[in-house]
Amino acid sequence: MQLFVNHVHLMPGWMREDATPEAFDRLADALGIEGAVCFAPFSYQVAGRVDHNRWLAEALAGRADRVGYGTLDPTRAPEDQVRAIADLGFPGIKLHPPAQHFHIFDDWSRRAYAEMEKRGLIADFHLGVHWHRLRDYDPLLCDEIAHHFPGLKMVYEHVGGWHYFRQVLAVITNNHNRGNHLYAGIASVLDRENQRYWYLGPDGLDDCRWQIGEDLLIYGLDFPYNGRMQIARDLALIRGLPWPDEARDKLLGGNLLRLIGRTGGTAGRVGGDPVSVR
């Protein structure tokens, strides 16, 4: 199984030199990463200097080993934005309620989810303490999203972190009968010293697999916020887990490939061309 990872934040060089597509290519080459889902910058980060989603589409054009997810501007109506992201060929949208300052289940976000469900797009959420009013992004509200939008595929990054880990597993477990398309995003959860707010550790990964099964786990880098050494340690730890090879392969790419509509390999089209979504 190839190493196909989630949760790669890409940015223009004038934002962060260590987050450019070229910087990630260097890291991927060094660590044997064969493919990745890459997130567009948030609208507040680019401050109108570029169209953040179109910038990513152009940066990934012709790269079958890179899949783009768009982002939304919470100050604008969501429906046209979701349609534009789908038209770019992106199969998903990264959503960060505390950083983007929107409520995870208000009128604006519900309109976004309805259009995403209609278009078959994946919702990839940041969940976990992030220095904003907790009531605006309480992970238990994801159960309401799943109830009202039962066809919406969702990834819950950091599995809610140290503080909300069990609540996120409760949401995924509570919605198993809706088709098993709610996933635990295993990103920034393995470094006790540097990621204490999201740390789960090997025991937490074992708990995830025990509670929701190996088919619903997706490994992500959280690049560039995690660098080469942190990611290398993550990969070494995961490869050393006393799990069957098939379970590790699913975590390190198999489940993500299935989620974005690929059964394996890097065949398919990204950037300006549509990517099939199941």
Number of C-alpha atoms within 10 A of each C-alpha: 13 17 19 28 27 26 24 25 23 26 25 19 13 9 13 12 14 17 19 18 21 14 15 22 14 12 18 17 10 11 15 11 19 17 22 25 23 27 28 25 23 23 19 14 12 15 10 9 8 11 14 24 24 17 17 26 24 13 20 19 17 15 16 17 18 22 28 31 30 28 24 25 15 18 12 10 14 21 16 12 18 26 16 15 24 22 16 23 22 32 28 28 23 23 24 21 23 20 13 18 14 18 21 23 18 10 10 17 19 17 16 21 26 19 19 26 17 14 18 18 26 26 24 24 23 24 26 24 18 15 8 13 13 14 11 16 24 20 26 16 18 22 18 14 18 21 14 13 16 16 19 23 23 24 25 28 28 28 33 29 26 19 15 20 22 18 19 28 22 16 19 26 15 13 16 12 10 14 10 15 20 28 24 27 28 29 27 30 27 26 17 13 8 13 15 16 20 27 23 27 18 16 11 18 20 16 16 22 18 10 14 19 13 21 18 21 28 27 29 26 25 21 23 20 13 16 14 18 10 17 21 16 13 21 17 11 13 19 14 11 15 11 14 8 11 12 18 20 19 23 25 26 26 26 25 28 23 15 22 19 15 18 13 15 15 18 11 16 19 24 25 18 16 15 22 15 17 13
